[in-house]
């Protein structure tokens, strides 16, 4: 029961992503109180200001705006703008130091309204290469193009950017990035004069930055890698190093909504090195940000001097991920940790969650409103499980009605369990209750659907920034609803409850109250009638609004079902007694 | 100490059960077994360590299906 309980509880979901014992950060803090709370905002800004990295890095970040200022001897950053992203490539190492998502903006924090950047600020960036075990991440790769440091690529066009580095022995190594006007791919070719037969590694040293600062888990510890047909996930601890050898095609790491992956052009014998580490930067809670870097290396074939890769740097959108046919979509719902052993959850759960997400998107395309789509999917899930639950609920209700009689028998035959059992069975027969009553297992079969919806509504990027007319005061279904902010009265928020009052959880608590009133008959548990609604209220107050909408609708439907069955039963019981007379 | 742990286990169990029942709209006193699943669970927790108890409880919930006849199923006779 404990395990099952845990599985249903939201704790499960946290566990699902392997949170390292961190409480959800109350929403809105950074947004509504940017100036008042010095230390708080200080912490947020410090990613850009407190840590003073090497000069040129700082320079490269602000380079965006000051291109005219000629700074000799300093590595330039070349900015490439396509339909979906703006990427910055620094000449130091020829590393990608910034990937801005033009279609996604930060919704909170001190960068609110800016494009989401997948790469942590002031980090080493990604796309480093190494040749024969020697890393070239700090070597200067001169940009071999026009003096213009800003490149714009229109939709349908393609452009290559060449970066060159001359080794001590005179060999030239080229990093050729190719961008397309659309999509989320960046191609990279490594070519040189002496590369045949060499071991060439590509790494992504900065990891990925979490785009959401509140309400969600800020650190991702899961690395995904694949041979193109199946995907493995590993959960990294703080300072762990993992080395894997085998035939692999790609490796990547996800944040809540985004994904960066290094993809090779074919499945080949590869070495994967994955390292967990802590950066100098501090997150919102002043804890060091944990990150992951990884490297994939292949041996170049004997008569080739080039090696091609590409990077996926974009949103975890189901359709987009699926379009590559590389099983990218499997990164959406990984099952890791001990939950894998729970009825082979890693075999069926990702599939179920993916299907649920697909269905949600289909419904969305029909009605063009995610709130309505969620309501529809709720109704649908209730309808699908109806045959399972109906007979269970029905016979349970009947049994509940005869409970006083059973209780009396139990008291009478307290010291003779066998006799007690016989008597109870006799009563069941008398009342026309099938001894083969379905029991509660059919009800538990709903659970996977519950959990799948739960996970999908938490992780779907499609819900990010989506409003609905069902609950018009909510403008983002992926974030906790806040009808009335409490920050002016309680700057820190009410413990457990959070920093704002949300309406849906209150409706939900009221529903829970009625439901408990209907189902709790044990006088010893009367206190629960009042406790559960409060518990639900606290629990759901900081959950994403879309999730709460689903849960509220679902419990409303459950209540309705229960109510009708009870009404029907009363009627049939009355009829039966009338007949007997 | 052990007593306190048992107590915590039982309280967790009760609240967990309530949460569960609320979730799935399961009315009280509708179990086809005697003792009921909740009573059975509490007895299991009192009698055995948490792992064995958890196993017994899950096993009991599994038996609560259309193919079992229900009825008298006390904890003493099991294992």
Interface residues (C-beta under 8 A of the other chain):
Chain A: X1 X2 X3 X4 X5 X8 X9 X389 X393 X395 X396 X397 X399 X400 X403 X406 X407 X410 X417 X418 X420 X421 X424 X425 X435 X436 X437 X438 X439 X440 X441 X442 X443 X444 X446 X450 X512 X515 X516 X518 X519 X520 X521 X522 X525 X528 X531 X532 X535 X536 X555 X558 X559 X561 X562
Chain B: X9 X12 X13 X14 X15 X16 X17 X18 X19 X20 X21 X22 X23 X24 X25 X26 X27 X28 X29 X30 X31 X32 X34 X37 X41 X50 X54 X57 X58 X61 X62 X63 X64 X65 X66 X67 X68 X69 X70 X71 X72 X74
